[in-house]
């Protein structure tokens, strides 16, 4: 099925990106733009686009209705969302259970180098630990993928739809 192929492949690429983000970018997020995670939007959008396009050309011989295209995009989005949520849970619980504390410690070290006050350090560490906590990451990624995937599915479906023309007699 086209949806599973593109959903799983997009999930795989997105999980690779999340591993990169969590291991290399998140510990150094102070030095990077907070917009780095927007790159993760490109993978699901590409998966949705190519999934709908394949459905249109290989399954429907160049034709696809908006409804069928949108459904294909939503199924791909759901597969990606479920895969990413499972990965994040496994990452936080089994692969790197000390991730949040590591991010907090890095934040504290950076602020100490900058001679920040203890109140500022405590507030920043608490904010970082909260934003990188398991529950917040699960909710944030799930909402991001579902809303972004639905919007991308809608736009791509509008662009790729092509229905049969009925001959009038």
N, C-alpha and C positions, 0 to 999 in steps of 0.2 A: 504494500500500500504506500502511495506517495507520501501521505502525511507522516507515517512512521519513519520512513527513510529520511526525510528532511528534518523531522522533529528530533530524531535521535542524533543525526549528524550535527545539527545546530546545537543540541545539548552538549555533545562531546566538545565542540569548539568553544562553547561558552564555559564549560567546566575547566578547560585548559586555560582560558582567560582568567577565570576566578582563582585558579591556583597561582597564576602569575601575579594577579592583583593582591591576593592575600599573603604571598610569600615575599614578593619584592616591592610592591608599591605601597601596601598598607603600612608596613613598618616605617616607611619613609614619606608618609603622606604629608608631612610638614613641608617637605621640599617640593612637592608636586602639586599641580593644580587639582582641585576637587572635582574637576570635570573629566578626569581620566576615565572614570567608570562609564562615561557616555559611550566610549568605544564599544562597550558590551552591547549597546543597542544595535549596532550594525550586524552582528551575527544573527539574531532572531529575524531581523528585517530581511536579510539576504535569504535565510532559510524559508521564510514565508513567500518571498518573491519567487524563488526558484521552484518551490513546491507547487505554487499555483500555476506557474508557467508550464511545468511538466504535466500537471493535470490537464491543462488546456490543450497542449500539443500532442502528448502521447496517449492520453486516455480519451479525449473528446475531439480529436482530429482538428484542432485549431479553434474550437468553440468552447465557451464556458459562460454560464450565467453568473450574475453577481452573487446569487445565493450560494451556488456551488463553490465559487471561488472564495467567498467569505468563510464558508464552512471549512474548507480546506485550510485556510489561514488560522482559524480559531483552533482546529484540532492540532495543528503544528504548535501553536502557542501553548496549548494545554500540556502537550508532551514536554516541551521545553520547561515550562513552569514546574511540573512535577519532578522532572529530572534534577533541576537546579536546587529545588528545596531539599530533596533527598541528599544531594551532594553536600549542601551547606550543613545540614544536620550531621552527616557523617564526618565532615571536616572538623567541625567544632567539638564533637563528642569523642571522636576516636583518633583522627589524624593529628590534630593540633589542639588539644584541650586547653592549653595554656595561652592560646592566641590573644585573648582579651587582656590578660595580665601583661603579656609582652608588649602589646600596643600601649598600654598604660605606662609601663616602665620607660619605654622609649619617649613618650610624651614628657614624662617627668625629667628625664635626662636632658632633653632639649631645652626645657624651660629653666632648669638649673644652670645650664651653660649661658643662658640669656639673663641670668640673675633676676628671675621673676620672684615675686613674693609667694610665700607659702599658700596664702588664700587663692591666689591666681593658679598656682600649680595644682592644688587640690580640685578646684573647680574644673580646670581643663582636663585633668586625668579622669574625673568622674564623667564628664561629657563624652570623652573619647571612649571610655569603657561602655557607657550606655549606647552610643551609636554603633559600636562594633559588637554588642552583645548578640547572642544567638537569636533571641526572639525578634529583636529589631532587624537584624540582617534577613531573617526568614520573611518577615512581613514586608520589608522594603523591597527585597528582590522579587517576591511574589507579586506585589502590586505593580512594580515597575514592568515586569514581564507581561502580566495580564493586560494592563492598560496600554502599554506600548504595542503589544502584539495585536490587540483588538483594533487600535488605531491604524497600525500598519496593514492589517488584513483589510480594513475598510478601504483605505486609499489604494492599495495594490489591486484589490478586487474591482474597484471602479476603473482603474487604468487598464486592466487586462480583460475585462469582460467583453465578450463577443458572442452574440447569439445568432442563431440561424435566421435568415430572412425568409419569411413565408411568402410564397408566390400567391398573388391574388389573381383570380380568374375573372 
